[in-house]
Amino acid sequence: MSLLRVDASIQGPRSASSELAELVLGEFTAAAPDETVLTRHLGEEPLPADAWALAVAGSATPEADRTAGQTEALGLAATLAGELRDADAVVLAFPLYNFGVSQHVKIWIDLVIAGAGPGVRLLEGKPVVLVTTRGGAYGPGTPREGWDHSTDYLRRILVDVWGADLTLIEREFTLVGVNPALDEFTELAGQLKAAAVAAATQTGKALATR
């Protein structure tokens, strides 16, 4: 069984999403130490911002007439699509940034679609774990209910477009302890973190048995 892990945080060692993904991966590798794990970090090694446009243009251009940039972008798109196609399981750590997915994630998705082709179900029936973290609270009744434009979008791509068997691990209030305005939510934030840690641990164990 091979596993692909993709991170997108720009927070380095302070990343809450990467911390949870590490728990999932740790449980997986502890139970299945001989399995192959491939990692890609979109936040630390961003994909070229112009690659998608070049890939789209290149796909509409005869091979002999393509520019070097178009050829390179198409090769990158094929590589990214191939990583998903070849994986037996996937762990994605994608935090909410500015109420949506980060530019790194959007470029990755666009390039994968360019490399695989629109509507190709790269993840049909495969277990996919989506770890998503949010600095504040976006649930029902909160002032920013409905402002999370990332999670539903990712569910559409991963499940409806690519066919994944999705497990969602969420953690909110990651800015508690960082932003003094959120200090009143310290206890709740601790409870949410504990629940997310438990979910990540259990998910990693279950993933190894798939």
C-alpha positions as semicolon CSV with decimal commas, in nm:
position;residue;x (nm);y (nm);z (nm)
1;M;0,000;0,000;0,000
2;S;0,136;0,342;-0,091
3;L;0,033;0,666;0,077
4;L;0,061;1,020;-0,057
5;R;0,074;1,307;0,192
6;V;0,031;1,665;0,071
7;D;0,070;1,967;0,301
8;A;-0,005;2,329;0,221
9;S;0,066;2,527;0,539
10;I;0,296;2,830;0,532
11;Q;0,346;2,811;0,911
12;G;0,639;2,570;0,917
13;P;0,680;2,391;1,253
14;R;0,389;2,594;1,398
15;S;0,140;2,444;1,155
16;A;-0,171;2,300;1,321
17;S;-0,275;2,114;1,005
18;S;0,066;1,953;0,959
19;E;0,067;1,853;1,326
20;L;-0,257;1,659;1,280
21;A;-0,139;1,508;0,952
22;E;0,177;1,394;1,130
23;L;-0,037;1,213;1,386
24;V;-0,228;1,035;1,110
25;L;0,093;0,941;0,935
26;G;0,260;0,835;1,258
27;E;-0,015;0,588;1,341
28;F;-0,017;0,462;0,983
29;T;0,357;0,399;0,966
30;A;0,365;0,245;1,314
31;A;0,108;-0,012;1,205
32;A;0,244;-0,052;0,851
33;P;0,617;0,032;0,864
34;D;0,702;-0,123;0,529
35;E;0,451;0,076;0,325
36;T;0,565;0,346;0,083
37;V;0,500;0,709;0,179
38;L;0,542;0,993;-0,072
39;T;0,527;1,351;0,054
40;R;0,476;1,685;-0,119
41;H;0,471;2,018;0,064
42;L;0,301;2,286;-0,141
43;G;0,367;2,556;0,119
44;E;0,741;2,496;0,141
45;E;0,793;2,414;-0,228
46;P;0,520;2,603;-0,414
47;L;0,423;2,505;-0,764
48;P;0,490;2,771;-1,030
49;A;0,207;3,023;-1,041
50;D;0,198;3,022;-1,422
51;A;0,216;2,645;-1,465
52;W;-0,159;2,588;-1,500
53;A;-0,201;2,851;-1,771
54;L;0,097;2,708;-1,957
55;A;-0,038;2,353;-1,927
56;V;-0,380;2,454;-2,057
57;A;-0,226;2,643;-2,348
58;G;0,012;2,357;-2,417
59;S;-0,265;2,098;-2,425
60;A;-0,429;2,298;-2,703
61;T;-0,105;2,331;-2,899
62;P;0,044;2,064;-3,127
63;E;0,337;1,899;-2,953
64;A;0,588;2,020;-3,211
65;D;0,476;2,380;-3,162
66;R;0,478;2,390;-2,782
67;T;0,712;2,624;-2,599
68;A;0,960;2,486;-2,348
69;G;0,744;2,631;-2,070
70;Q;0,432;2,458;-2,200
71;T;0,611;2,125;-2,227
72;E;0,749;2,157;-1,875
73;A;0,409;2,254;-1,733
74;L;0,239;1,958;-1,899
75;G;0,504;1,729;-1,757
76;L;0,446;1,872;-1,408
77;A;0,068;1,831;-1,445
78;A;0,113;1,468;-1,551
79;T;0,342;1,405;-1,254
80;L;0,096;1,549;-1,002
81;A;-0,195;1,356;-1,149
82;G;0,016;1,041;-1,150
83;E;0,098;1,079;-0,781
84;L;-0,273;1,070;-0,696
85;R;-0,349;0,794;-0,945
86;D;-0,071;0,572;-0,810
87;A;-0,145;0,624;-0,439
88;D;-0,358;0,374;-0,251
89;A;-0,438;0,629;0,018
90;V;-0,399;1,005;0,053
91;V;-0,357;1,243;0,348
92;L;-0,409;1,612;0,277
93;A;-0,331;1,889;0,527
94;F;-0,501;2,201;0,390
95;P;-0,566;2,490;0,631
96;L;-0,823;2,762;0,571
97;Y;-0,658;3,082;0,449
98;N;-0,850;3,404;0,394
99;F;-1,178;3,210;0,399
100;G;-1,078;2,971;0,119
101;V;-0,811;2,735;-0,007
102;S;-0,461;2,874;-0,040
103;Q;-0,315;2,967;-0,376
104;H;-0,084;2,666;-0,341
105;V;-0,376;2,424;-0,315
106;K;-0,570;2,585;-0,600
107;I;-0,272;2,562;-0,836
108;W;-0,221;2,198;-0,734
109;I;-0,584;2,111;-0,804
110;D;-0,585;2,293;-1,137
111;L;-0,266;2,120;-1,248
112;V;-0,393;1,777;-1,142
113;I;-0,707;1,831;-1,348
114;A;-0,495;1,947;-1,641
115;G;-0,275;1,640;-1,608
116;A;-0,556;1,387;-1,568
117;G;-0,825;1,547;-1,778
118;P;-1,158;1,698;-1,666
119;G;-1,387;1,453;-1,488
120;V;-1,129;1,174;-1,448
121;R;-1,194;1,001;-1,114
122;L;-0,838;0,970;-0,992
123;L;-0,936;0,867;-0,640
124;E;-1,226;0,632;-0,711
125;G;-1,298;0,446;-0,385
126;K;-0,961;0,533;-0,229
127;P;-0,938;0,639;0,135
128;V;-0,856;1,009;0,155
129;V;-0,805;1,197;0,481
130;L;-0,856;1,574;0,464
131;V;-0,715;1,762;0,760
132;T;-0,836;2,119;0,770
133;T;-0,774;2,383;1,037
134;R;-0,928;2,723;1,095
135;G;-0,800;3,008;1,309
136;G;-1,145;3,113;1,425
137;A;-1,488;2,954;1,448
138;Y;-1,717;2,913;1,147
139;G;-1,990;2,680;1,273
140;P;-2,366;2,741;1,299
141;G;-2,450;3,042;1,511
142;T;-2,104;3,197;1,498
143;P;-2,052;3,545;1,352
144;R;-1,868;3,393;1,056
145;E;-2,101;3,106;0,981
146;G;-2,082;3,042;0,606
147;W;-1,746;3,213;0,563
148;D;-1,556;2,885;0,521
149;H;-1,536;2,859;0,143
150;S;-1,268;2,589;0,155
151;T;-1,416;2,272;0,305
152;D;-1,717;2,235;0,078
153;Y;-1,506;2,319;-0,227
154;L;-1,251;2,054;-0,136
155;R;-1,528;1,802;-0,076
156;R;-1,663;1,874;-0,424
157;I;-1,322;1,816;-0,583
158;L;-1,215;1,516;-0,377
159;V;-1,547;1,331;-0,363
160;D;-1,767;1,453;-0,645
161;V;-1,496;1,500;-0,909
162;W;-1,226;1,252;-0,808
163;G;-1,439;0,990;-0,629
164;A;-1,257;0,973;-0,295
165;D;-1,378;0,788;0,014
166;L;-1,332;1,093;0,234
167;T;-1,261;1,126;0,606
168;L;-1,263;1,484;0,733
169;I;-1,064;1,593;1,040
170;E;-1,130;1,950;1,149
171;R;-0,989;2,178;1,414
172;E;-1,108;2,532;1,484
173;F;-0,980;2,817;1,703
174;T;-0,614;2,751;1,626
175;L;-0,548;3,123;1,681
176;V;-0,650;3,098;2,046
177;G;-0,331;3,168;2,240
178;V;-0,198;3,369;1,947
179;N;-0,466;3,638;1,914
180;P;-0,547;3,792;2,255
181;A;-0,899;3,877;2,134
182;L;-0,978;3,505;2,145
183;D;-0,854;3,439;2,499
184;E;-1,209;3,384;2,629
185;F;-1,228;3,070;2,413
186;T;-0,920;2,901;2,562
187;E;-1,111;2,614;2,723
188;L;-1,320;2,546;2,414
189;A;-1,012;2,561;2,192
190;G;-0,844;2,300;2,411
191;Q;-1,144;2,072;2,379
192;L;-1,152;2,111;2,001
193;K;-0,780;2,036;1,977
194;A;-0,817;1,724;2,191
195;A;-1,103;1,601;1,974
196;A;-0,903;1,660;1,655
197;V;-0,599;1,480;1,797
198;A;-0,815;1,183;1,892
199;A;-0,972;1,177;1,546
200;A;-0,632;1,194;1,375
201;T;-0,494;0,913;1,590
202;Q;-0,791;0,687;1,525
203;T;-0,795;0,767;1,154
204;G;-0,427;0,679;1,115
205;K;-0,481;0,342;1,281
206;A;-0,783;0,270;1,063
207;L;-0,599;0,375;0,748
208;A;-0,330;0,112;0,804
209;T;-0,591;-0,163;0,798
210;R;-0,750;-0,061;0,468
